[in-house]
């Protein structure tokens, strides 16, 4: 993991929290993600990421399932990165 | 509109999963009409009711997360409010995800129609640990907020009271969201540029905001309206502020935070909710599949234990009863009339009637799973597999129901929001072998391959599924262009089902099937009946027989004579007809042992295999075709589907015949 904690949403581990800092994609994609709560500055928490297939992430008190491709277009900065099982 | 301008006109709006249809059903009961929005495949539900002596017409706008015109649901919602100008918008929001739900409200407040808020599911929110103060929220936003538990009927009455009051008396100016401070000057400048050219009835400040958001529809509208010189200036502003959409969205969330600061108390961190406990299993990559398998087993168990006997009962007592009665009543009448009514008309009606129990079970299962919140979980666990063949996780459930019957599979595809993913799912659904096709396969596999019937049955059940997967990839990559549907899906909180909502939905789906598909099914079964009896009364010398002779050159490519070809053609009315027609044409019964001698005398094992392959891949039955028309809204896709499958069936038969002749 890089030292400043910058990564994509798809790389977050279960239970890990992060702050969104950028969204990549067309207006359609950004508009839709924004409506669900993914805007720069919003806090997200990974609920389920099994390394392949879609992920589930918590944002604005709601759980959202995202395809891995879509999750890779969300840039996040990991907060108090305390992934499950890490010492 | 049939109501004219009389009475009060209300639009019901809300994001998905807020209990909006429960509110709508509660208000209108069965006084509702389901159609389609013009030119769209989005359902348009409207109804009317009387409240304290006042006539109210209400339109249930489709669930939308925002109003960006990225989906037909969003376009329909905003077009309705702008062009048809209802007296008031009743916005339903889910108290358990208040902030996200207020995003749509932020968009609605940018339009001129007054808005009242129904704060729904306060019971579910409490279970999840949220406390919302409706009065504080009302004071903050400056519009009426009514707390509700629509599923229990609480608050709906008050909600409509408040809405009617606002419709009659108007409303005070609410606190509207503003764009983030760093873009305020840009927005002002743009507004001055475009305002003189904004056509009625569009509000100028809304159009300006949508231009900054990069909204395609509004951009095209204004490009046509603005003089070229002004458009040049507007366009250069838009190009330098391409990321303004983020500023607009952030402005809305700033507003939401201000509105909810005092009104919303969240659960303490680390609390594990009911939804989380269920999801620990239901969305687990392995356990989730077991849960899904169990759910499917229950649905199919119900189909066989309840649906099957009901079908038989309807066939025996209703259809055959009617046939017997008609036969006696018309005993002295002309033969052709009896044939037309008993074999033609009743054949079609009977097919539809016997479908009803299975359709009811499938529609009810789908509606129940959707209503309690499980459907999203099924889509989630299956997405990785469906993704491999270019489909969406939500395509799984409808396709799987196809094993029972293709009709609910195609109607069930409505749960897929993306139009493109829904279309591909509909086109592929007939390749899921339905119960009737499998029954034909089981009987005839014993006829042609008595020693390895089981193996042949399994292989030929798998064949169309393999074709489905290959075709799914091909349709996605080559034929139906467009971006593969993004998988972005809310996982709603689990909650108890609302039986009224489910019952109304099942009733409407069944009615739609009988009403819309019924005409097509009836006409086709009468036409096919006429082809098999005209002009001589015997199928051998009928037009259908003649068509069979014409097709013999094609049949020879797969080792088949005219009789098996006619059997496949008559299966268009109902798949099980294939066996019955063979029985008639070979003067044998409809069981494997009765058919075996005659069929095996004419057809080699290779030809038998070709027949079975063709039967498994051939075009769907007329009921399925009628529903494809109903759901895609165009004959074009019906012809694409029928042409594609006819070609596949022919090619499959030819390949099977030659490979088998060479191997066997």
Interface residues (C-beta under 8 A of the other chain):
Chain A: X23 X27 X28 X29 X30 X31 X32 X33 X34 X35 X36 X37 X39 X40 X41 X42 X47 X48 X50 X52 X53 X54 X56 X60 X61 X62 X63 X64 X65 X66 X67 X69 X70
Chain B: X65 X66 X68 X70 X96 X97 X98 X99 X100 X103 X104 X130 X213 X214 X215 X216 X245 X246 X249 X250 X253 X266 X275 X279 X283 X285 X376 X379 X380 X383 X384 X387 X393 X486 X487 X488 X489 X490 X491
